[in-house]
Amino acid sequence: MNGFFSLAELGHYSLVLALALSLVQATVPLWGAAKRDSRLIRVATATSLAGFFYIVFAFGALVVAYVVSDFSVANVWENSHSAKPMLYKVTGVWGNHEGSMMLWVLILSLFGALVAIFGGNLPETLKARVLAVQAWIGSAFLLFILLTSNPFIRLDPAPAEGQDLNPILQDIGLAVHPPFLYLGYVGFSIAFSFAAAALIEGRVDAAWARWVRPWTLTAWLFLTLGIAMGSYWAYYELGWGGWWFWDPVENASFMPWLAGTALLHSAVVMEKRGALKIWTILLAILTFSLSLLGTFLVRSGVLTSVHAFATDPTRGVFILGILVLFIGGSLALFAWRAPSLRQGGLFAPVSREGALLYNNLFLVAATATVFAGTLYPLALEAVNGEKISVGAPFYNLTFAPLMVPILMAVPFGPMLAWKRGDLLGAAQRLAFAMVAAIVAVAVTLVLTGAEGALAPFGIGLGVWLIAGALNELLDRSGITRGNFKHALPRFFGLPRAAFATAIAHAGLGVTVIGIIATTAYQTETIRSLKPGESLEAAAYTLTYQDVVPRTGPNYREEVFRIVVTRDGKAVTAVAPTKRFYAARQMATTESAIKTFWFSQLYVSIGDLHDDGSVTVRAYYKPLVTLIWLGTLVMAIGGVVSLSDRRFRIGAAKPARSARKGRAAEAGA
Amino acid sequence: MRRLAFAALAALLFLALSPALKPTGIAGTAFAVEPSEMLQDPNLEARARKLSEGLRCLVCQNQSIDDSNADLARDLRVLVRERIKAGDSDEQVKDYLVDRYGEFVLLRPVFDWTNLLLWGTPLIVLVIGGIVMAMRFRRTAASAEPKLSAEEEARLADLLEKDAAS
């Protein structure tokens, strides 16, 4: 133990060193870029790598403190326990405020270091300015940690045992969810830094978009997976099978995702056509601003209540300060410099650019809706003390209608030509997808006995997206034009970016189908059962057998054994439980989930009654897993896009023509 | 193609690992409606459930009384059912609860002057965005390069034809 005793101090000290380096990185390279002094410019790379080293060291010191259960460190004592499984000792590091801020700066400096290492082909001054802006953010958050959220504070005398982590947080889903979310959130800082640097530089071109896009894509990828994991966690943890609650904490991560998705699309226009420059810069600023806002909402306590925020405002006010400084500063910089940027690339309203702009319009409106829904109650309470609630019914009436026109338009986008497109022609070439969608609507209507047209329409929309994606690939390989001979080699010769688009859009369709099917067609059965009695859930019969006690590592539980039959044949057994954690005097309930293909049977236990009966809730959720599988497919689309030749380091620029040449050879 | 294979492999790996994300856990809170609370008449019960979904459990964070197992949520569920049994319409039940607990109890905010900005946001953004876009297109259409003359069009067609033939 003694060997580690000074490690926390070393961690604390390296955090201070990292701040000092960060302050140098935030200023000297800017000076150098203004003076065109290469020696000063090169300071950026060195400081960013050294700063990353010290932050890794500090983070490592904290992890070690957790691993060896050094309870003389207050943060470890508050959140850990010597008997906790090793996995949760490590993940417990970011299961609390101080540790999660450490993870935040670790990821921030990781991204900075990656730019420093791989940004060799960037113009010297741009790279210096990007790293400088990155260091402003880093300095602000390092200062925040050191002044208000220091994880290295010691306790004297050291307590013998820690207070343990809330058992609900000791879960693999919650353990990996924050790092993914932060990789997304913080990853957008790169887009922000590039935007600010371009504004300082007063120059922005297609090459800029080519550098920004892979970073944005990477951040988006992690954010997508992070949000999906959080959603699945809520689904199985919270006990009634909801997968999205429009909770402000969820919204905090959803807003940057929506804006980031818009940014991805507008960056395409900028990269390919040199248009929408100013708009893309603004979106980059907004996306990261929303990430900062999310950090503020979650970390300041303002969400629980405005009062909680007011009673202990140090942290909240500090983050609010960071928020105002960065959002205000960058918008001011934007207002000052953006008019001097040259706009380029004309296009007609009906064109690929126009379609992507349409996408942006609706995504931004959706973001604004979530923004209003999340912040309006806070603002109203602050202004006149009136309290209102904004819940799912609000979003169903506002957010959902915004999604319909954008989803309907998705397959058209890739079908339109750049500059000037042919809407009618695109519609004709999408005939296959249209037929598929109409068939899907008809089949859904027949299968569900034609109750309500909205849900079949939704399913049709999902199929439209999937078939539309496939349709685009087929069209580009010439099959729809009757060109069968060269179709196969052409198909494989398509640029990877085309596959990426198709995969991501199809994934969106998969998610839409999952959402609609579950929302519209899930069945719910709630009954109180005595042993031997049964209930029906969709096609399944659930018979309650008995209840048996069981002892876990740090809990006791009662296991309710239920046999599932279908058409008189036993299919499976489920065992939802009720647990009791003696140490924390906490009772919890564990649901049981069985997956049948893409659908799930979800069973949980309610109250126990004096007559020996127990309340059983059974839900049949058709196609529910598609919700998360779809996000996975979207993420795969992102990975494929990242692997596109033009993003690879050192790849020659005219990759496209080389590929075409190869495809032609293969076809001959 | 190797990269694509790698991506596929990564995806498979994720899928294979995803059982690790499966229900190991503990449901934090339990659930709502108990059979003993339910109304005999299925129509009235369905109305009660629908209403409950739109009413906030006042002591919970962002949960409806239908989802929450807090004591207060249970009291409200019973109250909603009592009002329905007494013959109240859905609106009357809501008004009754708003009188007692304020607008805070409604998960769907009232559409009134105070909340105009909240409800109007999507439309405002769409309209302003649409106008800005329309103006941009108009300006670019005006400043776009002049149309080709008939002679130039013919020459262009000729050139394209030659290009296609070669």
Contacts between the chains, C-beta under 8 A, distances in Angstrom:
chain1	res1	chain2	res2	distance
A	167	B	26	6.2
A	168	B	25	7.5
A	168	B	26	5.8
A	168	B	28	4.9
A	171	B	24	6.5
A	171	B	25	4.7
A	171	B	26	7.1
A	172	B	20	5.4
A	172	B	21	6.2
A	172	B	24	6.4
A	173	B	21	5.1
A	173	B	25	7.4
A	176	B	21	7.9
A	229	B	21	6.7
A	232	B	21	6.3
A	233	B	21	7.6
A	236	B	22	7.4
A	236	B	23	4.4
A	236	B	25	6.7
A	236	B	27	7.7
A	237	B	25	5.6
A	237	B	26	6.9
A	237	B	27	5.7
A	237	B	28	5.8
A	238	B	27	6.3
A	238	B	28	6.1
A	238	B	29	6.4
A	239	B	27	3.6
A	239	B	28	7.2
A	239	B	29	6.3
A	239	B	30	5.4
A	239	B	31	5.4
A	240	B	31	4.8
A	240	B	32	6.8
A	240	B	67	5.7
A	242	B	67	7.0
A	245	B	62	6.3
A	245	B	63	7.8
A	246	B	62	7.6
A	247	B	61	7.3
A	247	B	62	4.8
A	248	B	62	7.0
A	303	B	61	7.9
A	304	B	61	7.0
A	346	B	140	5.0
A	346	B	144	5.9
A	347	B	140	7.7
A	348	B	137	7.5
A	348	B	141	8.0
A	349	B	133	7.8
A	349	B	137	5.1
A	357	B	133	6.4
A	361	B	126	6.8
A	361	B	129	4.6
A	361	B	130	6.9
A	361	B	133	6.8
A	362	B	126	7.5
A	364	B	125	6.3
A	364	B	129	6.6
A	365	B	121	8.0
A	365	B	122	5.1
A	365	B	125	4.2
A	365	B	126	4.9
A	365	B	129	6.8
A	366	B	122	7.6
A	368	B	121	5.2
A	368	B	122	6.8
A	368	B	124	8.0
A	368	B	125	4.5
A	369	B	121	5.6
A	369	B	122	4.7
A	369	B	125	7.8
A	371	B	121	7.6
A	372	B	117	7.1
A	372	B	118	5.3
A	372	B	121	4.0
A	373	B	118	7.1
A	376	B	115	7.5
A	376	B	117	7.0
A	376	B	118	4.4
A	380	B	114	7.1
A	386	B	103	7.2
A	386	B	114	7.0
A	387	B	102	6.5
A	387	B	103	7.1
A	387	B	104	4.3
A	388	B	103	5.1
A	388	B	104	6.2
A	388	B	106	7.5
A	388	B	109	4.8
A	388	B	110	7.8
A	388	B	115	7.0
A	389	B	56	4.7
A	389	B	62	7.8
A	389	B	103	7.8
A	389	B	104	5.6
A	389	B	105	7.3
A	389	B	106	6.3
A	389	B	107	5.2
A	389	B	109	7.0
A	390	B	107	7.4
A	390	B	109	5.8
A	390	B	118	7.1
A	391	B	54	7.5
A	391	B	56	6.6
A	391	B	62	6.6
A	391	B	64	6.7
A	391	B	107	3.0
A	391	B	108	6.8
A	392	B	53	7.8
A	392	B	64	7.7
A	392	B	107	6.5
A	393	B	53	7.5
A	393	B	54	5.1
A	393	B	107	5.3
A	393	B	108	3.6
A	394	B	107	7.2
A	394	B	108	5.3
A	394	B	109	6.2
A	394	B	118	7.9
A	397	B	108	7.3
A	398	B	119	7.2
A	398	B	121	7.7
A	398	B	122	5.2
A	399	B	122	7.8
A	401	B	122	7.9
A	402	B	122	5.7
A	402	B	126	7.9
A	496	B	3	7.7
A	496	B	4	7.3
A	499	B	4	7.9
A	526	B	33	6.1
A	526	B	34	7.8
A	526	B	35	6.0
A	526	B	38	7.8
A	527	B	35	5.9
A	528	B	34	7.7
A	528	B	35	4.6
A	528	B	36	7.4
A	579	B	26	6.3
A	588	B	26	4.2
A	588	B	27	6.1
A	588	B	28	6.5
A	589	B	26	7.6
A	589	B	27	4.4
A	589	B	30	4.5
A	590	B	23	7.1
A	590	B	25	6.5
A	590	B	26	5.6
A	590	B	27	5.7
A	591	B	23	6.5
A	591	B	27	5.4
A	592	B	23	7.2
A	593	B	22	7.5
A	593	B	23	5.3
A	604	B	27	6.5
A	604	B	30	7.2
A	604	B	31	6.7
A	605	B	30	7.7
A	606	B	30	6.3
A	606	B	31	5.9
A	606	B	34	6.0
A	607	B	34	5.5
A	609	B	36	8.0
A	615	B	34	5.7
A	615	B	35	6.0
A	617	B	31	6.1
A	632	B	11	6.9
A	632	B	14	6.8
A	632	B	15	7.4
A	636	B	7	6.3
A	636	B	8	7.9
A	636	B	11	5.1
A	639	B	7	4.6
A	639	B	10	6.7
A	639	B	11	7.7
A	640	B	4	6.7
A	640	B	7	5.6
A	643	B	3	4.0
A	643	B	4	6.9
A	643	B	6	7.7
A	643	B	7	6.3
